[in-house]
Amino acid sequence: SSELTQDPAVSVALGQTVRITCQGDSLRSYYASWYQQKPGQAPVLVIYGKNNRPSGIPDRFSGSSSGNTASLTITGAQAEDEADYYCNSRDSSGNLLVVFGGGTKLTVL
Amino acid sequence: EVQLVQSGAEVKKPGESLKISCKGSGYSFTSYWIGWVRQMPGKGLEWMGIIYPGDSDTRYSPSFQGQVTISADKSISTAYLQWSSLKASDTAMYYCARHLYQDTAMEIDYWGQGTLVTVSS
């Protein structure tokens, strides 16, 4: 099965831009999707596909992909963006299996 | 409105069996894959497996194959996650989640509220 690798922790100053990355072989074939999880809450989808946001997700969230790396960018980070962020994608086996990255703890300073 | 409502928290002893549930509403339950995700205390998300309620096609992560059973009863729009013999290491929050698949992507667009399973002697 595939693996997705994320930096464990990233910090950003309030109002600045931050990029959270996710690396893995499966990302050469499949787009990543991104989830935000705040303490005590279920994850929430924030980016999916090439660069799509579900209804209700602020447009400061965007996604991109190059080679084996997917990125989630928050442009103008807000205090409420402090959370854990997870990427996932289809496994490169092509058998509908899914893999998650280890997660990135985002701190907004 | 799409909703996934999970059964309540459970406290079990090692060796006991358990079946937790996830009831879908607000959409065609038989037309979407629904899966389970584990989150151990203070840890990340782990994908366990999925089921297509329309025909009960089931896929498991290699890490969970043989450790749990995923099933669904489409007559009551409910998916299940089952253990035959719990271990202390099964202590975790378990989320059910609706999966959408496309040719080059997948995403989980709806999540249940989570079921906390505690296994302790």
Chai-1 contact restraints between the chains, C-beta under 6 A:
chainA,res_idxA,chainB,res_idxB,connection_type,confidence,min_distance_angstrom,max_distance_angstrom,comment,restraint_id
A,S1,B,P62,contact,1.0,0.0,6.0,A-B,restraint_1
A,Y30,B,T104,contact,1.0,0.0,6.0,A-B,restraint_2
A,Y30,B,A105,contact,1.0,0.0,6.0,A-B,restraint_3
A,Y31,B,T104,contact,1.0,0.0,6.0,A-B,restraint_4
A,Y31,B,A105,contact,1.0,0.0,6.0,A-B,restraint_5
A,S33,B,E107,contact,1.0,0.0,6.0,A-B,restraint_6
A,A42,B,Y95,contact,1.0,0.0,6.0,A-B,restraint_7
A,A42,B,W111,contact,1.0,0.0,6.0,A-B,restraint_8
A,A42,B,Q113,contact,1.0,0.0,6.0,A-B,restraint_9
A,A42,B,G114,contact,1.0,0.0,6.0,A-B,restraint_10
A,P43,B,W111,contact,1.0,0.0,6.0,A-B,restraint_11
A,L45,B,E107,contact,1.0,0.0,6.0,A-B,restraint_12
A,L45,B,D109,contact,1.0,0.0,6.0,A-B,restraint_13
A,Y48,B,E107,contact,1.0,0.0,6.0,A-B,restraint_14
A,G49,B,A105,contact,1.0,0.0,6.0,A-B,restraint_15
A,Y86,B,L45,contact,1.0,0.0,6.0,A-B,restraint_16
A,R90,B,M106,contact,1.0,0.0,6.0,A-B,restraint_17
A,L96,B,R59,contact,1.0,0.0,6.0,A-B,restraint_18
A,V98,B,W47,contact,1.0,0.0,6.0,A-B,restraint_19
A,F100,B,L45,contact,1.0,0.0,6.0,A-B,restraint_20
A,F100,B,W47,contact,1.0,0.0,6.0,A-B,restraint_21
A,G102,B,G44,contact,1.0,0.0,6.0,A-B,restraint_22
A,G103,B,G44,contact,1.0,0.0,6.0,A-B,restraint_23
